[in-house]
């Protein structure tokens, strides 16, 4: 029977628990040593295959950009058109499973043993959950998505050759402004509420349970022990962990690409020169933020400069560690985010925002059964272009967010864990979308302000802030939020990928995290600069999300089996340490 090793940074379970009996030890298949002063402790073959594949991908995309662009587009079309039903079905299962754990008796199981105490207070815990989970995405889509769904819903449906060509969710709400707002907000919350957080919660709970309670390495493969037994230490487990690395890497690259694009546009808007309509807009001598009809393309140099600079800051955070790096930055971001939300809430249409919050919440539950229906949908563009992409993105993002949540959630009961990871963040996302998206919609509906509607996705946030007082200051705060979210995501992602490729060790040599942090930025750069830009990021994330969706479905089975045995240990007062 394996006890958890303190020298790997994972504490022993406290109190009653039922560990898994196995001869495998953390880092058993690792190759360790040093090259000069650079130490390494890597899992064989997960690190080698993942690292070589990532390097080969970067070289292929840079060397053959046209072929890579064609491949990305084909992958995106094949997956979204043929497996949209699978993504929607899987998402529904995750939500129902997590809600069931809140009310079932197994919800009383405590992560880390019956007597474990939480490692972090609620404030620090929530800050890290939120910063890791959705930071960059909320900044990018907080204004643009509610406005997009409202506009498409209000415009109604259109048909060509018997197929829908519009982007309205469900059947739209043509000509009905009030209902278009409700449907637009419901569709937005659907993408940012219970479903994504359920995906995160499944992975996080699996990792925490099988590491803190069962004494197995902090790696995705460990959670599959109830199904595969000792085979998880062989090629079955290797494949699972390699898939997790790919999913995490491309999920991160997508978020980093979105963040870099928004930061570049925001900085050019605030500190650049020239006129966007004339194609003379630039920052540091590099053209950026010009309108499409100007014929002037954005400079890839500015994106590279931003990603390199922010990755460098992330490396400093990596060196400072979890408490000195990610935790501090997450709390800074939480304060900035709260200040920005309060500012918009106070100077914006306050009463309409409060009304909109409850209206949006009611609309979400009203429309949820139809939005979540996997079959018989006519709103093909919405399902495939929005929902299927989002679900793949969240699923790809889930190993990163899940492992990070697991690292900071020891000592919580499963019931407390699910309420805090599933329900509370979902409500925060509703509030965020109601404040930012709701304000932009009211600016258009009440004041006829069209800057947000006409702005590209990356500038819609700044367009909304521009109509409020202190626009330059709040826009700069928004850019800071994007950058700090960028840093925390890069730092946390490198921590997670390093843990997986180190066989579950959480104290592997620092140069390995530096390696992964650097390559996260490199992948984001090559995908942004390849043919297709952001669409290339979307193609890779949806392609890696497909196989990992099946992995998450199996995780649900493993979690229930593991929780049932822990519940039995508590009832029978089993404590192997006695």
N, C-alpha and C positions, 0 to 999 in steps of 0.2 A: 504494500500500500504506500502511495506517495504522499508525503506531507508537503505543504507549501513551503518553499524555501525563502527565508527572510532575506538571504543574500541576493535574491532576484527582485527585491523591492515589493513583493506581494506579501502582506501580513498573513499570519496563520488565522484560521477561523476562530471566532470567540464563541464558546458555548456549544449547544447542541447542533450537530450537523452530520451529514452522512457522506463522507468522501468516496470518490471512485477508486477502486483498487486497480492499480496498473503499475507495471514496472518502469514505465517511461518517466524520465526526469526532464525538467525544463532545460533546454539547450543540449539535449543528448546528441542530436545529429549535427551540432554546430561545428564550424571550423573557426578556430580562434588563433590569434597571433598578432604580429605587428609588422609593418613595413616602415622601418626607421622608427619615428616617434608616433606614427599613426597606427593605433590599435584597431583590431576588428574582431567581431564575434558574430558570425553570420550563419544562418541556417542553410544547410545544403539539402536539396537543390533550390529552395524557394528564392533565396536572394539571387543566385546566379541566373536562373531562368527569367525572373522578373527584371533584373537589371539589364541583361543582354537584350531582352525583348524591347524594353523602353529605349535603349540606345539605338537599336536597329530601326525602331519606329521613327525616331527623331531624324536619323540619317535619310531614311526613305522619303519622308515628307519634305525635307529640305532639297534632296537631290531630284526628286520627281514630283514637283508640286501639282502639275496638271493631272497626272495619273492619280495622285493622292486625292485631289479634289473630286474627281469622278468617283473614286471608290467611296469617299465619305458620303456623297450624295446618294449613291446606290444603296449603301448600308442603311441610311436614314429612311429612305422610301420603303425598302423591303421590311424593315422592322416595324415601322409605324403602321403600315397598311395591312400587315398580316398578323400582328400580335398586339394590336391595341386592346382587344378584348381580354387578352391574358393579363396585361398590365392593370386594367381596371378591376378585373376579378381578384387578382392578388391583393391589390390595395384594399378592397372591401374585406377580405379575409383578415388582413393585419389589424384593421380597426376593430372588428368584432372580437378577435382574439384578445386584444389588449383590454377592451372594455370588460370582457368576461373575467379577466384576471383580477380586476378591481373588486368584483363581487364574490368570486369563488373563495373557498376557505384557504386555498394556497396563497392568497394575497397576504396572509399573515407571515409568510416566510421572510426572514430578514437576510439581506445580502451581507455575507461575511460571518454568518453564524448567529445563533439566537441572541447572544449578548453583545454583538458588534455595535460600536458607536459611530455616528457619522463623522467623516474626516473634515467636512466643510459645513459652515453655517449656511442658512438658506440664501442669504444675499450673494455670497460668493458662488454658491452652487448654481443659482438661477442665472447669474451673469455669465458663467462659463457655458451653461446649456444653451443660452440664447445666442451668444457670440459664435459658438461653434456650429449651431444648427442652421441658422438662416441669415446671418448678418448681411453679407453682400447681396444676396438675392432680394431681401426686403428693400434695400436701398435702390436696387436696380428696377424692381417691379412694383414698388409700393405706390407709385403714382401711375406708371404706364399701364399696368394690367387692368385696374378698375376702369380707367378711361377707355382702354381698348375694348373691353367687353361691353361697357355702356354704349359706346359708339356703334359697335357691330350689332348689338341687340336692338338699338333704336332704329338702325337702318333696315332691319328685317332680313328676310331670306331672299335669295336669288337662285334661279335654276338655269342650267345649261346642259343640254343633251340628257335631261333626266337626272342630273346630279346637282347637289348643292354646291355653289361656288362662293357663298358668303362664309364669314368666320363667326357668326352669331352662335352662342350656346343654345342648345335645345332648338326651340322654334322662334327665338328672338322675341321682341316686343315692339314691332314696327309701329311708329307713331305714338306710342304710349311712353312718355318720358319718365313718369314715376316708376312704371314697371320695368323699364329698361335699366334704371338705376338699381332696382332691387335685384334683377337677374344678373346684372354685371357684377355687383358686389357678392352675390351668392356664388357665382362661378369663380371669382377670385378667392374667396374664403375656402372653397372646395379644394383649391390647389395648395393652400397654405395652412389649412387647419388640421383636422384629425388625421387624415391619411398620411401626410409626410411624417408627422411626429410618431405615428404608430410604427412606421418602417424603422425609424431611429430606435424606438423603444424595444422592438423585437431583438435587434442586434445587440443593443446595450445590455438588456436583461440576460440574454444568452451568455455573453462574455462575462458579466459580473457573477452570475450564478455558478458557472462551471469553473471559474477561476477562484473566486473568494470562498465558495462553499464546498466545491468538489475537489479542489487542490490541483487543477490542471493548468497548463500554461495559458497565459492571456493571449489567445489566438483563436481565430474563427473556427479552426478545425476542432478545437476542444469541445465545442458545443455539440458536435455530431457524435460524440462517444456513445450515447444511448442507442444510436442506430447502427453505427459501423464498428463499434468496439475498438479493438487494438489496430484496426486498419487505418484509423485516423492518423497514426504516426507514420504511415507509409504513403504510397502515391495517391490514395484517396484523399488524404489530408493535404498533401502537397498541392493537388489541383485546386482544392477549396481555397487554400491560402493564396495561391497565385491569382485566382479569379478575384479574390478580395483586394489584392494589390492593384490589379488593373482597374477594377471598378473605382477604388478610392482615388487612384491617380488621375483618371479622366474626369471623375466627378469634381475633384479639386481644380483641375485645369479649366473646366467650364466656369466655375465660380470665379477663379482668378482672372480669366479672360473677360468676364462680364465686369468685374471690378476695375480692371485696368482700362477698359474702354470707357466706362463711366467717369473714372477719375481723369482720364486724358481730356474728355470733352468738357468736364467741369473746370479744370485748370485752364484750358484754352479760353473758355467763356469768361472766366474771372480775370486772368492775367495775360491773355493773348492779345493780338492786334489784328486789324483788318476786318473786312466785311464778309460774312459767311456766304451771302447771296452772290457776291462778286468773285468768290473763290480765292480771296486774299487772307482768309483767317489763318493764323499760325501762332505757334508758341516755340520760343527758342529757335526761331528760324525754320521750324518744321511745320508744314501745312497740316491743319487738323480742324475738324468741326465745320467744314464747308458744306454747303447744301449739295444735294445730288445733282441738281441741274446746272451747277457751276462747272462740272466736268473736272474738278480738282480732287484727286484722291487723298485720303488721309495718309500721313506719313507713318510707316511702320516703325521708324526710328523712335518716335515719341513713346509708343507702346513698349518697345524693347527697353528704353531708358527707364520707364516707370516700373516695369516688372523686375528689372535688375535691381533698381534702387530699393523697392519694397521687399524683394527677396533678401537683400542684404540686411535690412532691418529685421526681417524674420530670423535670419541666422543669429543675430544678437540675442533675440528672444529665445532661440533654441539653446544657446549657450547658458542662458540664465536659468533654464529649467522650467518645470510646470508651475511651481508656486511663484517664482520670481519673474517669469515671462508671461505665459498665457493668462494666468490668474490676474495679474496686475493689469495687463492690457484689456482683458475682458471687463474688468470693473471700470476702467476708464471709458471704454466704449458704452457700457451700460449708462453711465452718468451722462455722457454726451447725447446718447439716444433719447434718454428721458427728457433732457433739456430741450432738444429739438422738437419732440412730440408736444411738450407743454407749451412751447412757443407757438407752434402752429395752432394748437388747440385754443390758446388764449386770443391770439390776434386774428385767427381765421374765423369762419362762420361757426362759432362755438355751439350755439343751440342746434344748428343743423347737424353738426358732427355727432353730438350726443344722441339726437334722434336717429341719425343714420347708423350709429353703432347698433342700437337695438333692432332697427329695421333690417339691417344687414344680417344680424344673427338670426332673426326670425325667417328671413328669406332663405338663408343657408339651410336651415332644417326643413323648410318647405320644399325646396328644390333638390335637396340632397339625394333622395331616392332616384330621381330622374337623371341627375348629373352622374351618379355612380352606376347607372345601368350599363353593363358591358355589351349588350346585344341589341340589335334592331335600331341603332342610332342613325339618324339622317344628317346630324351636324358633324360630318366627317372631318372637316378642317379643324373644328374646335377639338374634337376627340384626339385626332392624330397629331395635330400641330401644337396643341397646348397640353392636354392631359397626359397623353402617352409620353411626351417628352419630359414633362414634370415627374411622372412616376419613375421613369428610367433615371432621371437626374437624382431624385431622392434616394432611390435604391442604390445607385452608384455611390452616393454620398454617405450611405448608412454605415459602412464599415468604419469610416473615419469618425463620424459623429457618434456612432454606437460605442466604439472603443473609448473615445474620449469621455462620453457620459459614464461608461462603466468605471473608468479610472477615478472619477470624482464622486461616485454614488455609493461607495461602500458604507454600510451601516443603515441604509434605508430599507424599510419593508417593501415588498413587491407592490402592495396596495399604495403606499405613499409614493413609491417610485413612479407608478403608472399615472397617478393623479398629477404629480408634479411634472412629469415628462410629456404626458399626452394632453391633459386638459388645460392646464394653466398656460403653457406656451401657445396653444391654439387660440385661447382668448386674447393673449397679447398680440397675436398676428391679426385677429379681427380688429382690435383697437388700432393697430398700426395702419391697416388698410383703410379703416374708416376715417382716420385723421388725415392721412396724406391723399389717398385716392378720393375720399369724400370731399375734401377741400377743393381738389382740382375739378371735380365734377360740378360742384356748386359754383365755382368761378365761371364755368362755361354756361351753366343753366341760368344762373341769376344775373351775371354781369356780361355775358356774351364774350368772355375772355377766351380767345382761341389759340393762344400761344402754346398751351399744353397739347391741344389736339394736333396742331401742326408740327410740333417738335418731334425729332427722332426719339426712339426709346431711351437712349442714353441721356437725353437732355430734358425729359419730361419733369423730373424732380426739380431741376433748376428753373424750369419754366413756371412751375407752381409757386416756388419760393420767390420768384421775381415779382409776383403780384402782391407780395406781403411786405411789411416794413423790414428794414435791415437786411435786405436781400443778399447783399455781398457777404455779410457776416454769416448768415444762416447757410448760404451756399458753401462757404468755406468749411463750416462745421460739417456739412454733409459730405464734402470731399474727405475731411479727416476721418469721418466714420467709415467711409468706404476703404480708406487706406489701412486703418487699424483693424477692421474686419479682415482685410486682405492678409495682414501680418499674422493675426491669430489663426486664420485658416491654414496658412502655409506652415506655421510652426506646429500646430496641432496635427496637421496631416502628416508631416514628416515624422512626428512622434509615433503615430499609429502605424504607418507603413514600416518604420524601423522595427517596431515591436513584432509585427507579423513576420518580417524577413529575418528576425533574430530568434525565431523559434519560441516566441512568447516572453522573451526577456524584456524587462522594462528598464534595465540599467546597462544596455549595450553601449559600447564606446561611442562617444560624441561624434566622431567623424562620419559614422554611418547616417546619423540624422542630418548632418550637413549635406551628405551626398543626396539624400532623398529630397531635402528642401530645395537644393539647387536644381534637381531634375524636374520637380514640380513646375518651377518657373520656366524651365526650358521647354517642356511639353506645351505649356500655355502659349509661349511665344511662337513655336512652330505651327501650332494649330491656328492661332490668330492670323499669322502672316501667310498661311497656305491659301490655296484657292478656296473661297467660301467663307473665310474668316470665322465669325461666330457660328455659322451653320456647320462648320467642320467640328467645332467643339460639341455642338449638339449631336452630331452624327456619332462621334466616338462615345459619348456618354450613354446614348440610347442603346448602342450595340453592346457595351459592357453591362448595361443594366439588365438586359434580357436574361442571360444565364444566371445572373446573381439574384433575380427575382425568384427563380426556382430554389436557389439556396436558402433564401429567407422563408419560403413556405415550409421547407423541411425543418428549419430552425424552430418554427412554432411547435412542431411535434416534439422536438428534443427538449424544449423549454418545459413543456407540460410534464414530460416524463421526469425531468430533473426536479421540478418543484414538488411533484407528488412524492418523490423519495425524501425530499427535505422535510416536507410536512409529516411524513412518517417518522423521521428522526426526532422531530420535536415532540410528537405524541408519545413515542416510546422512550424519550429522554436519552437519546444516543449521543454520547460524547466520547469519541475515540481517544481524547487526551487523558481521560480518567483511567 
